[in-house]
Amino acid sequence: MTIKDAFHWNFRMNLRETTSFAGEFFWMDDDNTVLKKANFEVFNKDVAIDCGQSILNEHKCFWLVTTNGFLFSKDNPVSTGWTLKHNWS
C-alpha cells in the first residue's frame, strides 16, 4: 500500500464469535523514518458490537488513520461521527 490508499474487505463474525484481524501500522517521515507505530486488533468481537454486527447481520465500519491515532466510525465515512479508538504507541 502507498500513502493515502484506501483498503477494504468483507467478512462476517464466525459462529463462535472469535473472528479477529490485527494490523501493524507505521507513520513515516518523508525520508521513511518511522515516527510512530501501533499494533492492535482492528476487528474482534468488541469492534463488531461497536459496528452493530452480529452473526446474522453485517454492517459496515470504518477506520481513519491520523497523526493523533486511529478513528472509528460505524456510519458513512464522510460523516463527522468519528471516535478515537486507538492511540499510536
PyMOL Python script that loads the backbone (N, CA, C, O; Angstrom):
from pymol import cmd

cmd.read_pdbstr("""\
ATOM      1  N   MET A   1       0.829  -1.176   0.000  1.00  0.00           N
ATOM      2  CA  MET A   1       0.000   0.000   0.000  1.00  0.00           C
ATOM      3  C   MET A   1       0.878   1.245   0.000  1.00  0.00           C
ATOM      4  O   MET A   1       2.021   1.221   0.456  1.00  0.00           O
ATOM      5  N   THR A   2       0.329   2.310  -0.511  1.00  0.00           N
ATOM      6  CA  THR A   2       1.050   3.575  -0.523  1.00  0.00           C
ATOM      7  C   THR A   2       0.262   4.618   0.259  1.00  0.00           C
ATOM      8  O   THR A   2      -0.859   4.368   0.703  1.00  0.00           O
ATOM      9  N   ILE A   3       0.858   5.774   0.417  1.00  0.00           N
ATOM     10  CA  ILE A   3       0.254   6.859   1.176  1.00  0.00           C
ATOM     11  C   ILE A   3      -1.106   7.214   0.598  1.00  0.00           C
ATOM     12  O   ILE A   3      -1.272   7.304  -0.618  1.00  0.00           O
ATOM     13  N   LYS A   4      -2.072   7.416   1.479  1.00  0.00           N
ATOM     14  CA  LYS A   4      -3.445   7.818   1.160  1.00  0.00           C
ATOM     15  C   LYS A   4      -4.241   6.745   0.428  1.00  0.00           C
ATOM     16  O   LYS A   4      -5.301   7.044  -0.123  1.00  0.00           O
ATOM     17  N   ASP A   5      -3.761   5.507   0.407  1.00  0.00           N
ATOM     18  CA  ASP A   5      -4.528   4.414  -0.180  1.00  0.00           C
ATOM     19  C   ASP A   5      -5.676   4.027   0.746  1.00  0.00           C
ATOM     20  O   ASP A   5      -5.580   4.145   1.967  1.00  0.00           O
ATOM     21  N   ALA A   6      -6.741   3.570   0.146  1.00  0.00           N
ATOM     22  CA  ALA A   6      -7.862   3.005   0.891  1.00  0.00           C
ATOM     23  C   ALA A   6      -7.810   1.488   0.717  1.00  0.00           C
ATOM     24  O   ALA A   6      -7.404   0.985  -0.330  1.00  0.00           O
ATOM     25  N   PHE A   7      -8.224   0.777   1.747  1.00  0.00           N
ATOM     26  CA  PHE A   7      -8.204  -0.682   1.725  1.00  0.00           C
ATOM     27  C   PHE A   7      -9.511  -1.171   2.319  1.00  0.00           C
ATOM     28  O   PHE A   7      -9.972  -0.631   3.325  1.00  0.00           O
ATOM     29  N   HIS A   8     -10.115  -2.181   1.716  1.00  0.00           N
ATOM     30  CA  HIS A   8     -11.354  -2.716   2.272  1.00  0.00           C
ATOM     31  C   HIS A   8     -11.473  -4.210   1.981  1.00  0.00           C
ATOM     32  O   HIS A   8     -10.878  -4.729   1.037  1.00  0.00           O
ATOM     33  N   TRP A   9     -12.257  -4.883   2.819  1.00  0.00           N
ATOM     34  CA  TRP A   9     -12.590  -6.271   2.599  1.00  0.00           C
ATOM     35  C   TRP A   9     -13.899  -6.554   3.327  1.00  0.00           C
ATOM     36  O   TRP A   9     -14.313  -5.785   4.195  1.00  0.00           O
ATOM     37  N   ASN A  10     -14.548  -7.662   2.970  1.00  0.00           N
ATOM     38  CA  ASN A  10     -15.830  -8.047   3.569  1.00  0.00           C
ATOM     39  C   ASN A  10     -15.706  -9.395   4.249  1.00  0.00           C
ATOM     40  O   ASN A  10     -15.007 -10.285   3.766  1.00  0.00           O
ATOM     41  N   PHE A  11     -16.383  -9.538   5.363  1.00  0.00           N
ATOM     42  CA  PHE A  11     -16.416 -10.799   6.093  1.00  0.00           C
ATOM     43  C   PHE A  11     -17.491 -10.682   7.156  1.00  0.00           C
ATOM     44  O   PHE A  11     -18.070  -9.613   7.353  1.00  0.00           O
ATOM     45  N   ARG A  12     -17.754 -11.783   7.839  1.00  0.00           N
ATOM     46  CA  ARG A  12     -18.695 -11.809   8.957  1.00  0.00           C
ATOM     47  C   ARG A  12     -18.042 -12.502  10.145  1.00  0.00           C
ATOM     48  O   ARG A  12     -17.089 -13.268   9.998  1.00  0.00           O
ATOM     49  N   MET A  13     -18.573 -12.216  11.306  1.00  0.00           N
ATOM     50  CA  MET A  13     -18.133 -12.896  12.518  1.00  0.00           C
ATOM     51  C   MET A  13     -18.492 -14.380  12.396  1.00  0.00           C
ATOM     52  O   MET A  13     -19.571 -14.715  11.907  1.00  0.00           O
ATOM     53  N   ASN A  14     -17.604 -15.264  12.834  1.00  0.00           N
ATOM     54  CA  ASN A  14     -17.899 -16.687  12.790  1.00  0.00           C
ATOM     55  C   ASN A  14     -18.883 -17.070  13.909  1.00  0.00           C
ATOM     56  O   ASN A  14     -19.189 -16.256  14.780  1.00  0.00           O
ATOM     57  N   LEU A  15     -19.366 -18.297  13.873  1.00  0.00           N
ATOM     58  CA  LEU A  15     -20.377 -18.737  14.840  1.00  0.00           C
ATOM     59  C   LEU A  15     -19.887 -18.690  16.282  1.00  0.00           C
ATOM     60  O   LEU A  15     -20.676 -18.427  17.190  1.00  0.00           O
ATOM     61  N   ARG A  16     -18.610 -18.940  16.507  1.00  0.00           N
ATOM     62  CA  ARG A  16     -18.066 -18.897  17.880  1.00  0.00           C
ATOM     63  C   ARG A  16     -17.678 -17.486  18.303  1.00  0.00           C
ATOM     64  O   ARG A  16     -17.214 -17.274  19.424  1.00  0.00           O
ATOM     65  N   GLU A  17     -17.867 -16.529  17.413  1.00  0.00           N
ATOM     66  CA  GLU A  17     -17.550 -15.116  17.655  1.00  0.00           C
ATOM     67  C   GLU A  17     -16.083 -14.904  18.036  1.00  0.00           C
ATOM     68  O   GLU A  17     -15.763 -14.157  18.961  1.00  0.00           O
ATOM     69  N   THR A  18     -15.198 -15.586  17.289  1.00  0.00           N
ATOM     70  CA  THR A  18     -13.768 -15.471  17.550  1.00  0.00           C
ATOM     71  C   THR A  18     -13.008 -14.844  16.377  1.00  0.00           C
ATOM     72  O   THR A  18     -11.778 -14.805  16.390  1.00  0.00           O
ATOM     73  N   THR A  19     -13.727 -14.357  15.372  1.00  0.00           N
ATOM     74  CA  THR A  19     -13.069 -13.723  14.232  1.00  0.00           C
ATOM     75  C   THR A  19     -12.259 -12.522  14.708  1.00  0.00           C
ATOM     76  O   THR A  19     -12.752 -11.694  15.474  1.00  0.00           O
ATOM     77  N   SER A  20     -11.020 -12.435  14.249  1.00  0.00           N
ATOM     78  CA  SER A  20     -10.138 -11.359  14.686  1.00  0.00           C
ATOM     79  C   SER A  20      -9.166 -11.012  13.564  1.00  0.00           C
ATOM     80  O   SER A  20      -8.609 -11.898  12.917  1.00  0.00           O
ATOM     81  N   PHE A  21      -8.967  -9.719  13.340  1.00  0.00           N
ATOM     82  CA  PHE A  21      -7.971  -9.238  12.391  1.00  0.00           C
ATOM     83  C   PHE A  21      -7.103  -8.212  13.103  1.00  0.00           C
ATOM     84  O   PHE A  21      -7.612  -7.285  13.734  1.00  0.00           O
ATOM     85  N   ALA A  22      -5.794  -8.382  12.999  1.00  0.00           N
ATOM     86  CA  ALA A  22      -4.859  -7.456  13.635  1.00  0.00           C
ATOM     87  C   ALA A  22      -4.081  -6.732  12.546  1.00  0.00           C
ATOM     88  O   ALA A  22      -3.933  -7.235  11.433  1.00  0.00           O
ATOM     89  N   GLY A  23      -3.593  -5.562  12.877  1.00  0.00           N
ATOM     90  CA  GLY A  23      -2.796  -4.799  11.936  1.00  0.00           C
ATOM     91  C   GLY A  23      -1.596  -4.176  12.618  1.00  0.00           C
ATOM     92  O   GLY A  23      -1.636  -3.870  13.809  1.00  0.00           O
ATOM     93  N   GLU A  24      -0.534  -3.991  11.861  1.00  0.00           N
ATOM     94  CA  GLU A  24       0.649  -3.293  12.331  1.00  0.00           C
ATOM     95  C   GLU A  24       0.799  -2.061  11.452  1.00  0.00           C
ATOM     96  O   GLU A  24       0.843  -2.172  10.227  1.00  0.00           O
ATOM     97  N   PHE A  25       0.879  -0.886  12.073  1.00  0.00           N
ATOM     98  CA  PHE A  25       0.835   0.377  11.363  1.00  0.00           C
ATOM     99  C   PHE A  25       2.062   1.216  11.679  1.00  0.00           C
ATOM    100  O   PHE A  25       2.592   1.182  12.790  1.00  0.00           O
ATOM    101  N   PHE A  26       2.502   1.970  10.675  1.00  0.00           N
ATOM    102  CA  PHE A  26       3.659   2.840  10.824  1.00  0.00           C
ATOM    103  C   PHE A  26       3.328   4.205  10.249  1.00  0.00           C
ATOM    104  O   PHE A  26       2.776   4.297   9.152  1.00  0.00           O
ATOM    105  N   TRP A  27       3.659   5.277  10.979  1.00  0.00           N
ATOM    106  CA  TRP A  27       3.572   6.644  10.469  1.00  0.00           C
ATOM    107  C   TRP A  27       4.991   7.038  10.119  1.00  0.00           C
ATOM    108  O   TRP A  27       5.862   7.093  10.987  1.00  0.00           O
ATOM    109  N   MET A  28       5.225   7.315   8.834  1.00  0.00           N
ATOM    110  CA  MET A  28       6.582   7.520   8.346  1.00  0.00           C
ATOM    111  C   MET A  28       6.852   8.992   8.049  1.00  0.00           C
ATOM    112  O   MET A  28       5.950   9.743   7.678  1.00  0.00           O
ATOM    113  N   ASP A  29       8.102   9.385   8.219  1.00  0.00           N
ATOM    114  CA  ASP A  29       8.568  10.707   7.807  1.00  0.00           C
ATOM    115  C   ASP A  29       8.831  10.654   6.301  1.00  0.00           C
ATOM    116  O   ASP A  29       8.813   9.578   5.704  1.00  0.00           O
ATOM    117  N   ASP A  30       9.072  11.802   5.693  1.00  0.00           N
ATOM    118  CA  ASP A  30       9.334  11.857   4.255  1.00  0.00           C
ATOM    119  C   ASP A  30      10.549  11.028   3.849  1.00  0.00           C
ATOM    120  O   ASP A  30      10.619  10.552   2.716  1.00  0.00           O
ATOM    121  N   ASP A  31      11.508  10.850   4.763  1.00  0.00           N
ATOM    122  CA  ASP A  31      12.705  10.067   4.450  1.00  0.00           C
ATOM    123  C   ASP A  31      12.558   8.595   4.885  1.00  0.00           C
ATOM    124  O   ASP A  31      13.551   7.876   4.998  1.00  0.00           O
ATOM    125  N   ASN A  32      11.313   8.156   5.127  1.00  0.00           N
ATOM    126  CA  ASN A  32      10.974   6.778   5.526  1.00  0.00           C
ATOM    127  C   ASN A  32      11.421   6.407   6.929  1.00  0.00           C
ATOM    128  O   ASN A  32      11.531   5.225   7.254  1.00  0.00           O
ATOM    129  N   THR A  33      11.677   7.402   7.761  1.00  0.00           N
ATOM    130  CA  THR A  33      11.957   7.150   9.168  1.00  0.00           C
ATOM    131  C   THR A  33      10.628   6.899   9.878  1.00  0.00           C
ATOM    132  O   THR A  33       9.667   7.644   9.687  1.00  0.00           O
ATOM    133  N   VAL A  34      10.578   5.856  10.690  1.00  0.00           N
ATOM    134  CA  VAL A  34       9.361   5.550  11.443  1.00  0.00           C
ATOM    135  C   VAL A  34       9.220   6.556  12.577  1.00  0.00           C
ATOM    136  O   VAL A  34      10.077   6.637  13.457  1.00  0.00           O
ATOM    137  N   LEU A  35       8.135   7.320  12.548  1.00  0.00           N
ATOM    138  CA  LEU A  35       7.863   8.301  13.597  1.00  0.00           C
ATOM    139  C   LEU A  35       6.952   7.738  14.683  1.00  0.00           C
ATOM    140  O   LEU A  35       7.116   8.040  15.865  1.00  0.00           O
ATOM    141  N   LYS A  36       5.987   6.915  14.265  1.00  0.00           N
ATOM    142  CA  LYS A  36       5.036   6.313  15.202  1.00  0.00           C
ATOM    143  C   LYS A  36       4.705   4.919  14.701  1.00  0.00           C
ATOM    144  O   LYS A  36       4.793   4.635  13.507  1.00  0.00           O
ATOM    145  N   LYS A  37       4.322   4.051  15.636  1.00  0.00           N
ATOM    146  CA  LYS A  37       3.869   2.735  15.221  1.00  0.00           C
ATOM    147  C   LYS A  37       2.791   2.260  16.179  1.00  0.00           C
ATOM    148  O   LYS A  37       2.688   2.731  17.311  1.00  0.00           O
ATOM    149  N   ALA A  38       1.992   1.316  15.701  1.00  0.00           N
ATOM    150  CA  ALA A  38       0.931   0.733  16.518  1.00  0.00           C
ATOM    151  C   ALA A  38       0.642  -0.668  15.999  1.00  0.00           C
ATOM    152  O   ALA A  38       0.796  -0.949  14.810  1.00  0.00           O
ATOM    153  N   ASN A  39       0.228  -1.532  16.897  1.00  0.00           N
ATOM    154  CA  ASN A  39      -0.141  -2.900  16.574  1.00  0.00           C
ATOM    155  C   ASN A  39      -1.346  -3.235  17.435  1.00  0.00           C
ATOM    156  O   ASN A  39      -1.242  -3.260  18.661  1.00  0.00           O
ATOM    157  N   PHE A  40      -2.500  -3.495  16.804  1.00  0.00           N
ATOM    158  CA  PHE A  40      -3.705  -3.809  17.571  1.00  0.00           C
ATOM    159  C   PHE A  40      -4.722  -4.528  16.693  1.00  0.00           C
ATOM    160  O   PHE A  40      -4.574  -4.577  15.472  1.00  0.00           O
ATOM    161  N   GLU A  41      -5.748  -5.081  17.318  1.00  0.00           N
ATOM    162  CA  GLU A  41      -6.814  -5.763  16.600  1.00  0.00           C
ATOM    163  C   GLU A  41      -7.786  -4.729  16.041  1.00  0.00           C
ATOM    164  O   GLU A  41      -8.437  -4.005  16.794  1.00  0.00           O
ATOM    165  N   VAL A  42      -7.878  -4.667  14.720  1.00  0.00           N
ATOM    166  CA  VAL A  42      -8.802  -3.738  14.082  1.00  0.00           C
ATOM    167  C   VAL A  42     -10.199  -4.331  13.981  1.00  0.00           C
ATOM    168  O   VAL A  42     -11.164  -3.612  13.723  1.00  0.00           O
ATOM    169  N   PHE A  43     -10.309  -5.639  14.185  1.00  0.00           N
ATOM    170  CA  PHE A  43     -11.621  -6.273  14.248  1.00  0.00           C
ATOM    171  C   PHE A  43     -11.573  -7.434  15.224  1.00  0.00           C
ATOM    172  O   PHE A  43     -10.692  -8.291  15.152  1.00  0.00           O
ATOM    173  N   ASN A  44     -12.513  -7.449  16.118  1.00  0.00           N
ATOM    174  CA  ASN A  44     -12.731  -8.546  17.056  1.00  0.00           C
ATOM    175  C   ASN A  44     -14.179  -8.440  17.535  1.00  0.00           C
ATOM    176  O   ASN A  44     -14.945  -7.641  16.996  1.00  0.00           O
ATOM    177  N   LYS A  45     -14.555  -9.212  18.512  1.00  0.00           N
ATOM    178  CA  LYS A  45     -15.943  -9.223  18.986  1.00  0.00           C
ATOM    179  C   LYS A  45     -16.381  -7.836  19.463  1.00  0.00           C
ATOM    180  O   LYS A  45     -17.504  -7.418  19.181  1.00  0.00           O
ATOM    181  N   ASP A  46     -15.515  -7.120  20.176  1.00  0.00           N
ATOM    182  CA  ASP A  46     -15.871  -5.793  20.680  1.00  0.00           C
ATOM    183  C   ASP A  46     -16.084  -4.794  19.546  1.00  0.00           C
ATOM    184  O   ASP A  46     -17.026  -4.002  19.588  1.00  0.00           O
ATOM    185  N   VAL A  47     -15.224  -4.825  18.543  1.00  0.00           N
ATOM    186  CA  VAL A  47     -15.381  -3.926  17.399  1.00  0.00           C
ATOM    187  C   VAL A  47     -16.659  -4.280  16.635  1.00  0.00           C
ATOM    188  O   VAL A  47     -17.373  -3.389  16.174  1.00  0.00           O
ATOM    189  N   ALA A  48     -16.946  -5.566  16.501  1.00  0.00           N
ATOM    190  CA  ALA A  48     -18.173  -5.992  15.814  1.00  0.00           C
ATOM    191  C   ALA A  48     -19.404  -5.426  16.516  1.00  0.00           C
ATOM    192  O   ALA A  48     -20.347  -4.984  15.861  1.00  0.00           O
ATOM    193  N   ILE A  49     -19.394  -5.440  17.827  1.00  0.00           N
ATOM    194  CA  ILE A  49     -20.516  -4.875  18.587  1.00  0.00           C
ATOM    195  C   ILE A  49     -20.628  -3.384  18.312  1.00  0.00           C
ATOM    196  O   ILE A  49     -21.725  -2.866  18.108  1.00  0.00           O
ATOM    197  N   ASP A  50     -19.482  -2.690  18.307  1.00  0.00           N
ATOM    198  CA  ASP A  50     -19.494  -1.251  18.009  1.00  0.00           C
ATOM    199  C   ASP A  50     -20.009  -0.969  16.597  1.00  0.00           C
ATOM    200  O   ASP A  50     -20.621   0.071  16.356  1.00  0.00           O
ATOM    201  N   CYS A  51     -19.763  -1.896  15.662  1.00  0.00           N
ATOM    202  CA  CYS A  51     -20.249  -1.746  14.287  1.00  0.00           C
ATOM    203  C   CYS A  51     -21.734  -2.063  14.174  1.00  0.00           C
ATOM    204  O   CYS A  51     -22.373  -1.696  13.187  1.00  0.00           O
ATOM    205  N   GLY A  52     -22.288  -2.740  15.176  1.00  0.00           N
ATOM    206  CA  GLY A  52     -23.665  -3.187  15.095  1.00  0.00           C
ATOM    207  C   GLY A  52     -23.794  -4.538  14.426  1.00  0.00           C
ATOM    208  O   GLY A  52     -24.886  -4.929  14.013  1.00  0.00           O
ATOM    209  N   GLN A  53     -22.675  -5.261  14.314  1.00  0.00           N
ATOM    210  CA  GLN A  53     -22.696  -6.563  13.653  1.00  0.00           C
ATOM    211  C   GLN A  53     -23.085  -7.661  14.630  1.00  0.00           C
ATOM    212  O   GLN A  53     -22.890  -7.557  15.841  1.00  0.00           O
ATOM    213  N   SER A  54     -23.637  -8.704  14.059  1.00  0.00           N
ATOM    214  CA  SER A  54     -23.897  -9.936  14.798  1.00  0.00           C
ATOM    215  C   SER A  54     -23.662 -11.087  13.829  1.00  0.00           C
ATOM    216  O   SER A  54     -23.274 -10.864  12.682  1.00  0.00           O
ATOM    217  N   ILE A  55     -23.888 -12.288  14.272  1.00  0.00           N
ATOM    218  CA  ILE A  55     -23.690 -13.443  13.392  1.00  0.00           C
ATOM    219  C   ILE A  55     -24.616 -13.342  12.185  1.00  0.00           C
ATOM    220  O   ILE A  55     -24.253 -13.763  11.086  1.00  0.00           O
ATOM    221  N   LEU A  56     -25.798 -12.790  12.382  1.00  0.00           N
ATOM    222  CA  LEU A  56     -26.791 -12.719  11.309  1.00  0.00           C
ATOM    223  C   LEU A  56     -26.765 -11.408  10.533  1.00  0.00           C
ATOM    224  O   LEU A  56     -27.206 -11.368   9.384  1.00  0.00           O
ATOM    225  N   ASN A  57     -26.266 -10.354  11.126  1.00  0.00           N
ATOM    226  CA  ASN A  57     -26.282  -9.037  10.496  1.00  0.00           C
ATOM    227  C   ASN A  57     -24.883  -8.562  10.166  1.00  0.00           C
ATOM    228  O   ASN A  57     -23.957  -8.706  10.965  1.00  0.00           O
ATOM    229  N   GLU A  58     -24.739  -8.000   8.988  1.00  0.00           N
ATOM    230  CA  GLU A  58     -23.462  -7.425   8.573  1.00  0.00           C
ATOM    231  C   GLU A  58     -23.639  -5.918   8.422  1.00  0.00           C
ATOM    232  O   GLU A  58     -24.562  -5.466   7.745  1.00  0.00           O
ATOM    233  N   HIS A  59     -22.781  -5.161   9.032  1.00  0.00           N
ATOM    234  CA  HIS A  59     -22.791  -3.717   8.918  1.00  0.00           C
ATOM    235  C   HIS A  59     -21.392  -3.246   8.569  1.00  0.00           C
ATOM    236  O   HIS A  59     -20.412  -3.948   8.818  1.00  0.00           O
ATOM    237  N   LYS A  60     -21.303  -2.074   8.002  1.00  0.00           N
ATOM    238  CA  LYS A  60     -20.007  -1.521   7.648  1.00  0.00           C
ATOM    239  C   LYS A  60     -19.450  -0.723   8.819  1.00  0.00           C
ATOM    240  O   LYS A  60     -20.178  -0.032   9.531  1.00  0.00           O
ATOM    241  N   CYS A  61     -18.137  -0.839   8.997  1.00  0.00           N
ATOM    242  CA  CYS A  61     -17.441   0.024   9.947  1.00  0.00           C
ATOM    243  C   CYS A  61     -16.174   0.518   9.255  1.00  0.00           C
ATOM    244  O   CYS A  61     -15.657  -0.126   8.342  1.00  0.00           O
ATOM    245  N   PHE A  62     -15.689   1.658   9.701  1.00  0.00           N
ATOM    246  CA  PHE A  62     -14.599   2.340   9.011  1.00  0.00           C
ATOM    247  C   PHE A  62     -13.525   2.764  10.000  1.00  0.00           C
ATOM    248  O   PHE A  62     -13.820   3.114  11.143  1.00  0.00           O
ATOM    249  N   TRP A  63     -12.270   2.729   9.545  1.00  0.00           N
ATOM    250  CA  TRP A  63     -11.130   3.244  10.301  1.00  0.00           C
ATOM    251  C   TRP A  63     -10.500   4.380   9.517  1.00  0.00           C
ATOM    252  O   TRP A  63     -10.425   4.326   8.290  1.00  0.00           O
ATOM    253  N   LEU A  64     -10.050   5.400  10.217  1.00  0.00           N
ATOM    254  CA  LEU A  64      -9.322   6.511   9.617  1.00  0.00           C
ATOM    255  C   LEU A  64      -8.052   6.718  10.435  1.00  0.00           C
ATOM    256  O   LEU A  64      -8.114   6.892  11.653  1.00  0.00           O
ATOM    257  N   VAL A  65      -6.912   6.698   9.770  1.00  0.00           N
ATOM    258  CA  VAL A  65      -5.626   6.849  10.452  1.00  0.00           C
ATOM    259  C   VAL A  65      -5.196   8.307  10.361  1.00  0.00           C
ATOM    260  O   VAL A  65      -5.142   8.880   9.273  1.00  0.00           O
ATOM    261  N   THR A  66      -4.889   8.903  11.514  1.00  0.00           N
ATOM    262  CA  THR A  66      -4.439  10.293  11.566  1.00  0.00           C
ATOM    263  C   THR A  66      -3.184  10.378  12.431  1.00  0.00           C
ATOM    264  O   THR A  66      -2.783   9.392  13.049  1.00  0.00           O
ATOM    265  N   THR A  67      -2.574  11.539  12.471  1.00  0.00           N
ATOM    266  CA  THR A  67      -1.403  11.718  13.325  1.00  0.00           C
ATOM    267  C   THR A  67      -1.770  11.571  14.800  1.00  0.00           C
ATOM    268  O   THR A  67      -0.906  11.257  15.619  1.00  0.00           O
ATOM    269  N   ASN A  68      -3.028  11.792  15.148  1.00  0.00           N
ATOM    270  CA  ASN A  68      -3.480  11.670  16.538  1.00  0.00           C
ATOM    271  C   ASN A  68      -3.806  10.240  16.938  1.00  0.00           C
ATOM    272  O   ASN A  68      -3.803   9.921  18.127  1.00  0.00           O
ATOM    273  N   GLY A  69      -4.086   9.371  15.972  1.00  0.00           N
ATOM    274  CA  GLY A  69      -4.434   7.996  16.287  1.00  0.00           C
ATOM    275  C   GLY A  69      -5.389   7.418  15.262  1.00  0.00           C
ATOM    276  O   GLY A  69      -5.455   7.871  14.119  1.00  0.00           O
ATOM    277  N   PHE A  70      -6.128   6.408  15.697  1.00  0.00           N
ATOM    278  CA  PHE A  70      -6.991   5.629  14.823  1.00  0.00           C
ATOM    279  C   PHE A  70      -8.438   5.927  15.174  1.00  0.00           C
ATOM    280  O   PHE A  70      -8.905   5.632  16.274  1.00  0.00           O
ATOM    281  N   LEU A  71      -9.135   6.519  14.216  1.00  0.00           N
ATOM    282  CA  LEU A  71     -10.518   6.912  14.418  1.00  0.00           C
ATOM    283  C   LEU A  71     -11.440   5.859  13.832  1.00  0.00           C
ATOM    284  O   LEU A  71     -11.103   5.207  12.843  1.00  0.00           O
ATOM    285  N   PHE A  72     -12.600   5.695  14.442  1.00  0.00           N
ATOM    286  CA  PHE A  72     -13.550   4.654  14.080  1.00  0.00           C
ATOM    287  C   PHE A  72     -14.913   5.280  13.810  1.00  0.00           C
ATOM    288  O   PHE A  72     -15.325   6.213  14.498  1.00  0.00           O
ATOM    289  N   SER A  73     -15.610   4.755  12.800  1.00  0.00           N
ATOM    290  CA  SER A  73     -16.977   5.191  12.512  1.00  0.00           C
ATOM    291  C   SER A  73     -17.786   3.995  12.032  1.00  0.00           C
ATOM    292  O   SER A  73     -17.299   3.185  11.243  1.00  0.00           O
ATOM    293  N   LYS A  74     -19.006   3.889  12.505  1.00  0.00           N
ATOM    294  CA  LYS A  74     -19.888   2.839  12.007  1.00  0.00           C
ATOM    295  C   LYS A  74     -20.871   3.409  10.989  1.00  0.00           C
ATOM    296  O   LYS A  74     -21.729   2.693  10.474  1.00  0.00           O
ATOM    297  N   ASP A  75     -20.743   4.666  10.714  1.00  0.00           N
ATOM    298  CA  ASP A  75     -21.637   5.339   9.787  1.00  0.00           C
ATOM    299  C   ASP A  75     -20.904   5.654   8.496  1.00  0.00           C
ATOM    300  O   ASP A  75     -19.834   5.110   8.225  1.00  0.00           O
ATOM    301  N   ASN A  76     -21.476   6.514   7.724  1.00  0.00           N
ATOM    302  CA  ASN A  76     -20.877   6.958   6.481  1.00  0.00           C
ATOM    303  C   ASN A  76     -19.488   7.544   6.757  1.00  0.00           C
ATOM    304  O   ASN A  76     -19.361   8.416   7.617  1.00  0.00           O
ATOM    305  N   PRO A  77     -18.449   7.090   6.056  1.00  0.00           N
ATOM    306  CA  PRO A  77     -17.090   7.556   6.367  1.00  0.00           C
ATOM    307  C   PRO A  77     -16.857   9.039   6.099  1.00  0.00           C
ATOM    308  O   PRO A  77     -15.848   9.580   6.551  1.00  0.00           O
ATOM    309  N   VAL A  78     -17.745   9.712   5.385  1.00  0.00           N
ATOM    310  CA  VAL A  78     -17.573  11.150   5.194  1.00  0.00           C
ATOM    311  C   VAL A  78     -18.311  11.950   6.258  1.00  0.00           C
ATOM    312  O   VAL A  78     -18.311  13.181   6.240  1.00  0.00           O
ATOM    313  N   SER A  79     -18.940  11.231   7.184  1.00  0.00           N
ATOM    314  CA  SER A  79     -19.669  11.915   8.260  1.00  0.00           C
ATOM    315  C   SER A  79     -18.699  12.451   9.306  1.00  0.00           C
ATOM    316  O   SER A  79     -17.492  12.225   9.227  1.00  0.00           O
ATOM    317  N   THR A  80     -19.237  13.150  10.267  1.00  0.00           N
ATOM    318  CA  THR A  80     -18.416  13.677  11.361  1.00  0.00           C
ATOM    319  C   THR A  80     -18.463  12.761  12.571  1.00  0.00           C
ATOM    320  O   THR A  80     -18.017  13.154  13.649  1.00  0.00           O
ATOM    321  N   GLY A  81     -18.985  11.563  12.426  1.00  0.00           N
ATOM    322  CA  GLY A  81     -19.154  10.656  13.551  1.00  0.00           C
ATOM    323  C   GLY A  81     -17.935   9.805  13.864  1.00  0.00           C
ATOM    324  O   GLY A  81     -18.081   8.617  14.153  1.00  0.00           O
ATOM    325  N   TRP A  82     -16.747  10.370  13.817  1.00  0.00           N
ATOM    326  CA  TRP A  82     -15.516   9.626  14.091  1.00  0.00           C
ATOM    327  C   TRP A  82     -15.192   9.679  15.584  1.00  0.00           C
ATOM    328  O   TRP A  82     -15.336  10.717  16.228  1.00  0.00           O
ATOM    329  N   THR A  83     -14.749   8.533  16.122  1.00  0.00           N
ATOM    330  CA  THR A  83     -14.354   8.429  17.523  1.00  0.00           C
ATOM    331  C   THR A  83     -12.946   7.867  17.609  1.00  0.00           C
ATOM    332  O   THR A  83     -12.625   6.892  16.929  1.00  0.00           O
ATOM    333  N   LEU A  84     -12.099   8.474  18.439  1.00  0.00           N
ATOM    334  CA  LEU A  84     -10.750   7.945  18.646  1.00  0.00           C
ATOM    335  C   LEU A  84     -10.846   6.602  19.350  1.00  0.00           C
ATOM    336  O   LEU A  84     -11.398   6.514  20.446  1.00  0.00           O
ATOM    337  N   LYS A  85     -10.309   5.551  18.726  1.00  0.00           N
ATOM    338  CA  LYS A  85     -10.379   4.202  19.298  1.00  0.00           C
ATOM    339  C   LYS A  85      -9.028   3.685  19.770  1.00  0.00           C
ATOM    340  O   LYS A  85      -8.955   2.865  20.685  1.00  0.00           O
ATOM    341  N   HIS A  86      -7.957   4.168  19.142  1.00  0.00           N
ATOM    342  CA  HIS A  86      -6.641   3.631  19.489  1.00  0.00           C
ATOM    343  C   HIS A  86      -5.585   4.707  19.239  1.00  0.00           C
ATOM    344  O   HIS A  86      -5.627   5.413  18.231  1.00  0.00           O
ATOM    345  N   ASN A  87      -4.661   4.816  20.148  1.00  0.00           N
ATOM    346  CA  ASN A  87      -3.553   5.772  20.015  1.00  0.00           C
ATOM    347  C   ASN A  87      -2.336   5.105  19.432  1.00  0.00           C
ATOM    348  O   ASN A  87      -2.210   3.881  19.449  1.00  0.00           O
ATOM    349  N   TRP A  88      -1.447   5.912  18.920  1.00  0.00           N
ATOM    350  CA  TRP A  88      -0.144   5.414  18.491  1.00  0.00           C
ATOM    351  C   TRP A  88       0.635   4.988  19.743  1.00  0.00           C
ATOM    352  O   TRP A  88       0.448   5.548  20.824  1.00  0.00           O
ATOM    353  N   SER A  89       1.496   4.006  19.581  1.00  0.00           N
ATOM    354  CA  SER A  89       2.322   3.544  20.699  1.00  0.00           C
ATOM    355  C   SER A  89       3.423   4.537  21.008  1.00  0.00           C
ATOM    356  O   SER A  89       4.217   4.312  21.922  1.00  0.00           O
TER     357      SER A  89
END
""", "prot")
cmd.dss("prot")
cmd.show_as("cartoon", "prot")
cmd.util.cbc("prot")
cmd.orient("prot")
